[in-house]
Amino acid sequence: MQAFPDPLVFLENTMKTLLRIVLSLAFLLVSSVYAQYSGPVRPIPANAPKAKMYVESERVLNLNGRAFSLAPGGQILNEKNMITLTSALSDTYTVRVKFDNQLQIQRVWILTVAENEVDAPKLSGDPSFWDWLFSWF
């Protein structure tokens, strides 16, 4: 004759397994909700100045009233960190910008509301700003 397992032991093991599954699913749910609300962290350099930007033409961006050329391979990243074409931009945006050695725009980050609240150097026409920006020459 074959012996059957004790029903209480079987029930106890089943309940432990179900509890592990429920706790694992709860952990996954909480972590996915947290990941959605925390948003992606964008690697914006601390020394990238903040400015108001609008598009003058396909390769020319106006930053705080001064026209700058977009460098070859220059990128404009929207709030979702996706590359955006200048033809898709029709408003004035608050941005952070990174320049190359020829004072052409290498990368532009269109800021979210939370990123806009972070302190950053302001882009201005002040010569001392340009001395600070290119102090490594």
Secondary structure, 3 states (H helix, E strand, C coil): CCCCCCHHHHHHHHHHHHHHHHHHHHHHHHHHHHHHHHCCCCCCCCCCCEEEEEEEECCEEEECCEEEEEEEEEEEECCCCCECCHHHCCCCEEEEEEECCCCCEEEEEECCHHHHCCCCCECCCCHHHHHHHCCCC
